[in-house]
């Protein structure tokens, strides 16, 4: 039940979903290059990124930026 689809949800939903499933729970998860990744933390950013939802837009020191669906 913790599967997260970046391509089907907007940024606010993704942010809240990850926060809801973090410790003490197992965490939200998704897949990258066929491997399961556990998502334990997220944040909303003010910078606009454009592209295909679910794609990695940027790498940062503390993580990555993933494009979310816009509603």
Secondary structure, DSSP 8 states (H G I E B T S, - for coil): --B--GGGS-HHHHHHHHHHHSTTS--EEEEETTEEEEE------SS---SSTTSEEEEETTEEEE-----
